[in-house]
Amino acid sequence: MPRVVLNGVTVDFPFQPYPCQQEYMTKVLECLQKKVNGILESPTGTGKTLCLLCTTLAWREHLRDAVSSLKIAERVQGELFASRTLSSWRSAADANGDSIDCYTDIPKIIYASRTHSQLTQVIGELRNTSYRPKVCVLGSREQLCIHPEVKKQESNHMQISLCRKKVASRSCHFYNNVEEKSLEQELATPILDIEDLVKNGSKHKVCPYYLSRNLKQQADIIFMPYNYLLDAKSRKAHNIDLKGTVVIFDEAHNVEKICEESASFDLTPRDVASGLEVINQVLEEQARVAQHGELQQEFIIDTSSSGLNMELEDIAKLKMILLHLEEAIDAVQLPGDDRGVTKPGSYIFELFAEAQITFQTKGCILESLDQIIQHLTGRTGVFTNTAGLQKLMDIIQIVFSVDPLEGSPGSQVGLGSSHFYKVHIHPETSHRRAAQRSDAWSTTASRKQGKVLSYWCFSPSHSMRELVQQGVRTLILTSGTLAPLSSFALEMQIPFPVCLENPHIIDKNQLWVGVIPRGPDGVQLSSAYDKRFSEECLSSLGKALGNIARVVPHGLLVFFPSYPVMEKSLEFWQAQGMSKKVEALKPLFVEPRNKGSFSEVIDAYYQQVASPGSNGATFLAVCRGKASEGLDFSDMNGRGVIVTGLPYPPRMDPRVILKMQFLDEMKGRSRVGGQCLSGQEWYQQQASRAVNQAIGRVIRHRHDYGAIFLCDHRFAYADARAHLPSWVRPYLKVYDNFGRVIRDVAQFFRVAQKAMPLPVPQAVTSSVSEGEAAVKEATLSSHSLSTRKAMSLDVHVPSLRRRPVGLPTAGDSESSVCVEYEQQTFSAQKRPMGLLAALEYNEQKAGASEEQALSSSTPSLRCEKRLSVEQRGGKKKVRLVNHPEEPVAGTQAGRAKMFMVAVKQALSQANFDTFTQALQHYKSSDDFEALVASLTCLFAEDPKKHTLLKGFYQFVRPHHKQQFEDICFQLTGQRCSYQPGNSLPFGEQAQSTARRRELESKLTLSEGADRQLDPGEHLNQGWPHLSTHLTSKGDTSNCPKVGCVGEKPGQPAVNDYLSDVHKALGSASCNQLTAALRAYKQDDDLDKVLAVVAALTTAKPEHLSLLQRFGMFIRRHHKPRFVQTCADLMGLPTIGKGLELPCPRDESTTVPSELTHEDMKPGPSTSKKPEKTQSKISSFLRQRPDQSARSDDTIMQLPPRLPPEHTTSQWSKQQGL
């Protein structure tokens, strides 16, 4: 890998870095070496994650090397380094004031991101580097726990309570194995993500949750979500020590929001009522037992075993505390207009003091609540919801998060931290929805309208300062959209000496940015509150969208400020007929409110964009929605982005109002006004940051290009433009005429398409996440019923629903016919015996203890595993089993077994598990898009695996075969021999093939041939002796011949075979085959060599002869198995026992040097030792004087090979086999 020296540190980078990447790494090193904080912005596609990982790990290695040098210098006491004093060595390790005297002083790196899926992408990037640090990933019990009983719990807090209970009693065998197995190399050495931890934990019977906590102690870099750092409760629960660490927040544009939310809460009447219900239940149980003296002893034993150690009086006091808290909240007077009242943050302590919840009593209350939760968790009987009690515990911990110093009153500490908070009490507005739900633990108090107590934190600096005070050495915030950096730093209220706004790596001809103040009709475009719903503005925006859709190729993204604005716009456009005009150019897809149906809609959009001959599609989404953040709209999926307005937060929302008031108050208190952000500046920043996230969808990599349309006149103002990213501002142009916009955009795309033609689909690069890659590759599928549903605007826009979803109107005859036809097609499908059936067969055969690890292994793989264990000399087990029933021999079943062997050999265990899960999902759901996405990630990246991708074609269901061939051609450049008949249902294929085979048999087989070639009488010696003097009725020169009867014996035959392989399959495949032969020479592993040969020779029918001729290399003891495998793969009937394929008879003949081996020589013909049961016809053939002199018309005509979809040969039925 290329090495770059920056600030005296050598950084190994996977490729030669771009200038902006070098600048980014230099700034990271500056933060690390000077022990200062930094805010670094680098656009998406510039490789900021890779730069972060390589730079920080290179810096750690540099410190480690310096410490090593210091130790050596101290050891030799200057004898070998007389010219260099110890102080000079120390200066190398003491970088800018560091005191690094030993290896334990080298700082740990804590890498935090928003979600675990993003962390999985980061770990994937780490695997692509040359660095191999000790890695740890922290997760929750919900993600990591593998104990069956704990996983069954309804909620996260119930899982936590039951887990703690089992750990305390040492009743979890997974936890008991942690200390013993945490040092095993397979668990401690490799770079593992969350999924790897769970898989290895299940494999080694060790708890992944506590294993990760153990690995944390020795880890060089620790990955975790944001809230584990920003939430003081989570930090304490995971025992995270931040002293001297380097903390990195990736995708940090969300840090502000999470800082505030982690320190805020909303306490509803339902929460209090739920807690009271649980305490009442425990109180009644204890009182009932106390009244019966004869049950007292049993009660004591039960409470001690369950962890409950409370007196009846203590439980009653706890109930009184909750009742007083409820009364204190209800006693607050509210105005009659349902606006609520706002109190200063310190009011929360007064309110809680009325319920006797203070700094002095909080410890006892928390302990009592925890004991009750532990007592109720995991017990048999009626489920008890303890969510209300758990929320009360969290609330008390938030309010009293800062412990007072010894001797100081707690109220003063509370007053100091409450400056960042506001208390807002308002009427509950969700009581009507709550009344409609049936909750077993609801009380009358929770169903009536009550008051909600909100304690809102309005300064992320509260959590950020607390984080820095833990002793953090360096804090780095980075993202693609942090601008404006000045306001972002002001909100955090901690110093950030190092700042960077990195440019993009694209050229000027790759991006077009324009502000469009007016539409085609000259009406001003505005999303302001007083204009956004006016008919003139909506009409002008619709006309602008229609014109832009004409000139932007492929995918077009349209972002609205909010869902109501988007829905109102669509409703107006449909009423005016504008949406039909846009759909005629680019079909419309709408982002749904429901996250569950989002993947269906986005996949349908990708399908439409990728459809051959399509003009693309239009995707309507919302700023701050799922589509505006995290999704990859690279290349064709997003050539243009339209932002229809500035997405300001709702101005009348109480939380927004209080946030702005709080910032204005803080700015007024500040001695220097510029040191704080005003409410209006924050309000503007929220809109601009959402816009920046949306426009970041258009350029996703170095060779991408696209256009950005800012359709709001307010974007022309200088302050709005100043908040745009630095890489966008140089390209920005304000247009006063809409016609010039269309002209310039059309010219831009003409130049861009010539300079950067459409990329050929290839393997997903490391900079694209696996989840994003799966979504991207799913676009290669064609239309389906879900596509039509996703394109129906009525489904996703409530205001447009005029009829039940999915029922076509009377006038929509075409839609009705399509729906009915597809329903009939799906219901009439019959799944053939094939790869999926083989997979299910193997799952049923696998043992219960190995069901997870070997769910998709074939019988041959299980046999291979047993053989390898025996070869290692391990413990052997003798077990009597019934003879396993093998699947019916046939083309599809045989190919399925061989293909699974090939895939198992080519993929890692983790990828093989992913492959089998994709097959199971495809089998159950017929989801071709998900299947293609998985296969692409597994096989498209490595050219050596393209053969496996092609070979999978024969197992694809008929209605997906044409799509699969197109995808395979785009990814590999090779076809799969698709024919129109392959797309017919299996029943129709069988009928068509049967008629064709019947006609061919009449043309090629002589009368009575089926009688003369009865295998039960004549085929004792196999295929080499099937040559007869039968007279054919037609031209039979092209009929397939089994074996190598016509080949020259010995070395010439071998050379001819390899030459034919090279011509038919290419040099790469030929090299694979020869490599497999070399391996077969050394390890005598038939399954391995057959996996390679079958994958290479069964993709196309014309290559099957190469499989037949390969018999010359098979050793004697493997020939029966090879013959049977060939029969399975070619669809021929099982001939009988003792069957062998022919081979050159000259045993003295040599083979190529790389294949030379005593057993690799072509074996002798079976004719040297004639069997006693030799048939008449085989005797006749053995007496022929000149084997090489026979002509083509004397060779027996073998049955035509059926397509791979059929497992039972029609020819076999005709012949009575």
Number of C-alpha atoms within 10 A of each C-alpha: 11 10 14 15 11 16 12 10 18 16 22 19 21 15 10 13 17 12 11 18 22 17 16 24 24 18 21 25 21 18 23 24 17 16 19 18 26 24 26 26 27 25 24 22 21 24 19 23 22 20 21 21 21 22 26 21 20 19 20 19 18 18 24 19 15 23 23 17 17 22 17 15 20 15 11 11 13 14 11 11 13 11 8 12 13 17 11 11 19 20 16 18 25 18 16 12 11 17 13 21 16 15 13 10 15 21 21 25 23 22 22 25 22 19 13 20 16 19 21 21 19 23 20 19 20 19 14 14 16 12 15 14 16 17 22 28 28 24 22 17 20 16 15 22 25 20 18 8 13 21 19 11 18 11 13 14 18 24 22 18 21 22 24 14 19 15 15 10 10 12 12 19 14 22 22 16 16 22 12 10 18 19 14 10 9 13 21 20 14 15 19 23 22 21 14 15 22 21 18 16 22 18 12 17 19 28 27 33 25 23 26 25 19 17 21 22 13 15 20 19 22 21 24 21 22 24 20 20 24 24 21 20 18 15 16 12 10 16 12 16 15 21 14 17 20 23 24 23 23 26 22 24 22 16 21 18 13 19 24 23 17 20 25 18 18 16 18 19 23 25 21 21 23 23 23 22 21 21 22 15 12 18 18 12 13 18 12 11 16 15 10 10 10 10 12 14 11 11 17 14 10 13 14 12 12 18 16 18 14 14 10 15 10 13 19 14 12 18 19 15 20 20 15 18 20 20 13 16 19 17 10 13 12 16 10 7 7 11 13 18 15 17 13 15 23 21 19 21 21 15 17 18 17 15 19 19 21 20 21 11 11 16 13 12 20 17 11 19 20 17 18 21 24 22 22 21 23 22 12 8 6 6 14 18 21 24 18 20 24 18 18 18 18 15 18 18 17 18 22 18 17 16 10 15 9 7 6 9 12 18 14 12 17 22 16 12 17 22 17 21 26 24 21 23 23 21 20 18 13 12 16 12 9 15 14 9 9 8 11 10 17 18 16 9 14 19 18 15 15 20 23 21 21 20 26 23 27 27 23 22 20 22 22 21 14 14 19 17 12 13 14 19 21 21 23 23 22 23 20 23 29 30 22 18 18 14 19 17 22 17 21 20 17 13 12 20 13 16 20 16 21 19 17 19 18 17 11 10 15 20 23 20 21 21 23 26 22 22 24 20 14 12 15 18 26 24 23 15 10 8 14 18 18 13 13 15 20 23 22 19 24 24 20 20 23 20 19 20 24 14 18 23 23 22 27 28 27 20 27 25 23 19 18 14 18 20 20 17 23 23 19 18 21 14 11 12 11 17 23 15 18 22 16 12 17 26 22 23 26 26 25 25 16 8 11 9 13 18 14 15 24 24 23 28 26 27 26 30 27 23 17 11 8 15 20 27 32 28 24 20 25 26 28 19 20 15 22 22 15 15 16 22 24 20 19 22 27 29 25 30 25 21 24 27 25 28 24 20 14 13 12 9 10 15 17 16 14 20 22 20 16 21 22 19 14 20 18 13 11 12 10 9 12 11 16 23 22 24 21 13 14 18 20 18 20 15 20 26 23 23 28 21 21 27 27 24 25 26 27 21 19 14 17 22 27 27 22 26 21 24 26 22 20 20 23 19 11 9 11 15 17 14 22 21 28 20 17 19 13 10 14 19 14 16 15 14 15 17 12 11 21 18 11 14 21 17 12 20 23 12 13 17 13 9 11 14 9 12 10 10 16 15 18 18 11 17 21 18 21 20 17 17 21 21 22 22 27 24 24 26 24 21 14 12 12 13 20 16 18 25 21 18 21 20 18 23 20 14 13 17 13 8 11 10 12 14 11 15 11 8 8 10 11 9 16 15 12 13 17 10 11 13 12 11 12 11 8 11 14 11 13 19 19 25 24 22 18 22 22 19 18 20 19 13 18 19 12 11 8 11 15 15 15 21 21 28 25 25 17 14 19 14 10 15 12 13 11 12 12 13 9 8 8 9 7 9 8 5 6 6 6 6 6 8 7 9 13 13 19 26 28 28 27 24 29 25 25 26 24 23 24 22 21 21 16 18 16 12 13 12 16 20 19 16 21 19 16 19 24 18 15 19 19 9 10 15 13 24 21 21 22 24 23 25 19 23 20 23 22 22 16 11 14 14 19 20 20 23 24 24 21 20 21 24 19 21 25 23 17 17 21 21 19 26 19 17 21 24 15 15 20 21 12 15 17 20 14 17 9 9 13 21 17 15 18 20 14 13 18 19 12 14 18 16 13 11 20 14 11 14 18 12 14 19 20 15 13 9 15 16 10 13 16 13 18 10 13 19 21 19 23 22 21 23 21 21 20 18 13 17 16 18 14 14 11 18 12 8 15 17 22 23 23 23 21 18 17 17 18 21 19 15 21 25 14 13 18 19 14 15 21 16 11 15 14 12 13 11 20 20 14 16 20 17 16 20 25 18 16 21 21 11 10 17 15 19 19 21 23 24 22 25 23 22 23 24 22 23 22 15 14 11 16 22 17 23 21 22 21 21 24 25 21 27 20 15 8 14 21 18 16 24 25 20 22 24 20 24 25 25 28 24 18 17 18 16 13 13 21 24 27 28 29 25 19 16 16 11 15 18 19 13 7 11 20 13 14 12 14 20 26 28 24 16 16 18 15 8 8 12 11 6 10 14 14 11 17 21 14 11 16 14 9 11 9 8 12 11 9 15 11 14 18 14 22 23 25 17 21 18 18 21 18 21 23 21 23 18 24 22 20 14 9 12 15 11 16
